[in-house]
Amino acid sequence: MKESANLPDLILAIDPGASGIKVVASLAHDEKCYPFTIEPYCVDLDLLHQTDRNPEPNPDFDENSVWIGIGSKNYAIGNLAKTKYSDCSSIKLLKADSIVPKIVAAIAVAHRYFNLPVKFNLSISSVLPPGEYTYEKDVSKNLALALRKVSTPAGKITPVLQRVSINPEGYGILNWHRIYGAAKTQDIGVIMFGYRNTSVLFSVGGQITGLKSSDRGFHQVLEKISSFSGGGYHENDLAVPVWNYLINHDETGFRRISRSANFDRELLMIKNAIDKSLVEYRRNLQNWLIGAMQNTSMIVLCGGNCDYIGDSLNDFFQNYARHIEGRGYMIQRHIGSTAIPAEISETDMAVRYLDIYCLWLELKCNFKKEFISG
């Protein structure tokens, strides 16, 4: 620690999500954070032809054109992986399998953004689905090994790892409510509705418990819509139009994926497929939640897909609570009525960033405490 006392401190929280790698970064004593997203694709270039293994240097790279070297291995991440190497990552793959190169890619982008020297201090907080949390120690060890030799399009970097924390998805939100919210003295459950997973975790008597995740994410709704409407739409093409239709009642996005000369008839078919898909999805989700719930006082609904699915589950949670516990739940969304910082809300993806924003906030607060005590 003494050898790195005069180096700049980069703090970074990252979610290696299936719909996008969400990152919140800053220098340790900055008051504002820098959020950015990298497309979720990751290609191991060692698996490709020899001439493709060493991408060209590019000092002006950004989150859309990032590759990284870890030891002797090279990876293309994000849009570069998709456009140059035609990667379409399976939604079924474990996040633990690609989290290390995705974290290193985020470090490379943040290093360039903040114009850091080759050597700098680094503190990281990241997440895995609760069902993959058993890989936490392996991820921490592999990350520490990976950071010994890192290459980026702009050259080699030498991060000095100060702290690393791998948490279950939803932990940032849960911890925020335990520190700042009504859950300081109450048991709390967090249900995170994501693109790939729906996950739950609880804090009972101050201890984290009940970690579970399923594949019942937004992608499952899109799969059903594609199937019920004839199977001709790709899930990636459906995601934004369906989201805007459900949240903003905006139908215009469906014109961009239209395949029929009779758009009105096609639109009715798509809307019927959405209604049918959501009925089936909610029924399956409720059946899973019955087996995942624990006794608690408060439920927090969060995640990128909370706002289109959360309202429909309010009655389910209250009926479940009265039947099992003889009383209702206190139900909150995200971080309650607390205002979301402008740098997060201006991304138009605020609810998808909030979990890691809360992890970033915890890292920043730790630096403040160390500064005051030091």
N, C-alpha and C positions, 0 to 999 in steps of 0.2 A: 504494500500500500504506500510506503514512504517513497519508493521509486517513481510512483505515478502521481505524486501529490501535485505536481505542476502541470499535469496534462488536462486538457478540456474533458468534461464529463458529458457523454451522450447517454440519455435515458430513452428507452424504446419499449413500447408495448405493442404486441403483434398478435393478430388472430389469423392463422394460416387457413382461412375459410375456403369452402368449396365453391362459393360464388365470387370470391375475391379475397386477396390477402390484404387485410386492413391493418394499417400501421398508424400509431400516434407516437411522435418523436419530439424531442426538444433537447437543448442543452440543460444541464441540471438546474440552473438558477433562472431560467427563462420563466416568465409568468404565463406565456401562451405556448400552445403546442402546435405542431405541424402534422396534420393528418394527411395521409395519402393512401392510395389503393394500387395494388399490383394485380394484374389478371392472375387467376389461380393455377396457371399451367406450369409444369416443371418437367424438363427433359434432361435425363442423364446423357450427356454427349458421348460418354464412353461406349454407349450402346449403338452409336451411329458409325458411319464410315469414317475412317481415319482422318480424312481431310476436313471433316466437319467438327473435329474435337476442339480446335483452338480458334475461337472467334476473333475477329479483328479488334484491336484496341480502339476505343471510342471515348475520348475525354469528355464529350458532350452528352453522354448517355443519360437517360432518365428512367423512370419506372416502367416505361413501355419498351425499353431496349436493353434490359439488364441481363448480363450473364456473370457468373461467378466461378472462381476456381477454389476448390477446397483440397488442399494437399495437391495430389496429382490428378484429381478429377475435376471435370468442368460440367457446369449445368447452365442451361438456358431457362430463364424464368419469365413468366408473364406473357405479354403479347409477343415477345420475340420467339418464345417456345411455340406459340400457336401459329404465327405467320410464317416463320422460316422453317420450323421443323414439324409442322402439322400435328402438334400435340393436342389431343382432346381428352384430357384426363378423366378417368372414370370416377363417377361420384361415389363408387363403392370402395375405393382405395382408402386405406388407413391414413389419417392425417399425420400420424406419428412417422410414417415412412418418408414423408417429404418435408417435414417441419424444419429440419436443420438447414437445407439449402434455401428454403424460403426465408428463414430468419436472416441468413447471411446476405441474401439479396436485399432485404429491407435495410440491413446495416449499410450496405454499399450505397444505396440510394440516399439514405440520411447523411452518410459521410460526405457525399458530394454536395448535397443541399446546404449543409452547414459549413462547407469549405474547411473541413478539419484537417489537421496534419496527419501524416502517415500513422503515427502512434497516438492513441487516445484511450481514455477510460470508457468503459461500457457497462451499463446496467440494463438488464433485460427482464421483462415479464411477458409470458405468453400463455396460451391456453390450448388444451386438448379436450375433445368430448369426454364427459365423465366415463363413458364406456372404454376409452383408451387411456385413462389416467394412470393405469398400471405401468405405462411406458415412461412415466415422468422421469425416473432416475436415469434411464437409458438416454433419453433426449438431452438431459442436462449434461451427462458425461460426453455424449457425442458432439454436442455444441462446443463444449470446452476444447475438445480435441480439434474440431474443425477450425476454430479461431486461431490456431497456432500458425496457419499459413493460408492467407486469403488473397486471392487475386480478383480484381474488378476491371471493367473496361478502361478505367482511368489509371490503373496500376495497382501495386500491392499495398495493402493496409495491415496494420498491426493493432487490433483492438486488445486492450488489457481488460479482461473480464473481471469486474468487481463483484457483481452479484447476478444470479440468474434464478428466476422463479417460474416454474411451470405449474399452471393451475387448471382446475376443471372449468370448462365454459360456464359462465354465469357467476364465477367467483368475484369478479370485479363489482358487479351489481350487488351481490349479496354483501360483500364487505362494506360497500358504501352505505347500505341501509343499517348495518350493524354499528358503523361509526357515526353517521350523521342523521340517520332516519329513525323511524319509530321502532325498529327492531333492536335497539340497544338493550332492551330488557325483555324481548319476546323471542320465541322460536319463529323461524322464518323459512319459507320454501321459495326457491327461485325456479321458474319454468322458462326455459329459453327456446323460442321457436326460431330455428335457423333454416338455412337453405337445404343442408344435407340432413341435419339431426333435429329432433326435439329432445332436450336434455332437462333433467331435474337434479337439484341438489338442495340439501336442507342444512340449517344450523339449529341443532336441538341442544339446549343446555350449553350453548357456546361452542359445541363441537360440530365439525362438518360431517355429515352423514348422508346416506340415501343417494349416492351418486349413481345415476342411471342415464343411458341415452338410447335412442332408437333411430331407425332410418326414416322416421315419419316427419320429414322436412318438406319445404316448399317444392322441391324437385318431384316429390311423389304426386303432388297436385298436378304439376305440369305433365307428368307422364300419363296421368289419367285423362286430362283434357285432350292430349294428343290422340289417345286411344279412342275416346268417346266421340271425337270429331272426325274420325277416319284415319288417324295416324299419319297424316301428311305434314304435320308441323314439327319442327325441331324444338326441343325444350328451351334451348338458349334463345330462340326467336320469340317464344311465347312469354318468357319471364317478364320483360318490361311492360308489354301491352296488358297482360293479365294483372300485374301489380297496379298499374294506373287505373284499370277498370274497377278493381276491387276497392282501392283507396280513394280515388278521385272521381269515380264514375265516368271516366274518360274512355270513349270507345275508339278514338281516332287512331290509336296505335295499331289496331287490327287491320287497317288498310295496308300497312306496310308488309304484312305477311299474307295478304289475300291471295288466293289461288283461283278464284272463281270470277267469271264475268258478272255474276249476280251477287254483288257484295252484300246486299241486304239479307238475302237468303243465307249466305255464308256466315254473316254476323250472328244471325239468330241461332244457327247450328253451334257456333262457338260459345255463345252465352248459355245455351242449354247444357253444353258439355261442362262448362265451368260450374253451373249449379249442381249438376249431378256429381261432379268430381268432389266438390266441397262437402256435400252430404255424406258421401262415402268416406272421405278423408277424416272428417270430424268424428264420425262414428268409430272408426278404427283408432283414432287418437285418444278418444275418451276411454275406450276399452284398455288401451295401454296405460293411460294415466291412473286408472283405478288400481292397477298393480304396482304403480311407482310411487304413489302418494304416501306420506307419513303424517302423523299427528303434528299439527303446527297451529300457530295463531295468525300468521300473516302469509299471504302469497303475493309474490311479485312476478308479473308477466312481462317478459322482455324478449329481445331479439328482433331480427330484421323482419320477421313475419308475424310479429305479435299484433300489429295494428289491423290486420285483416282477419285474424283468427281469434284474437283475444275476446272480443265482445261476445262471440257465439259460445264461449266456454264459461262465462260468468255464472250462468244459471247452473251449469254442471258442477262447478266448484262449490257453490253455496249449498246445493242439494246434497252433494257428497259430504260436506262438512257437517250439515245438520244431521244427516243419517249416521255418520261415523262418530262425530264428536259432540253432537247435541247442541251445536252453536254454529254461527256463520264465521267466515274468514274476513279479515281485513284484506282487501285486494288492492294492490297498487300496480301502476305501470312504470317500468323503467326506473327513473330516480324521482318518482313522485312529482310534486309541483315545483321542484327546484329548476331554475332556468338552466337550459343547456347552453354552454359557452358558445359564442358566435363562431369561433373557428371550427367547431364541430357541426353546429346547425347549418352553416353555410355550405357544407358538403352535399346537402340534400340526401345524406345517408346517415343522419344522426343516430337513429336507433340501432343501426348496425355497428356503429363505432362506440357506443356507450360503455359496453363491457370493458373494452381495452382502454377507453379513456379513463375509467375508474382505476384500472391497474396503473396507468401512467401517473395519475394523481397520487396514488399511494407511493410510487417511487419518488416523485417530486417532494412529497411531504417528508419522506425519510431523509432526503438530502437537507431539507430545512432543519430538521431535528439535529442532524449531525453538525450542521453549521453553528446552531445555537449552543449545543453542548460543547463544541470544540472551542 
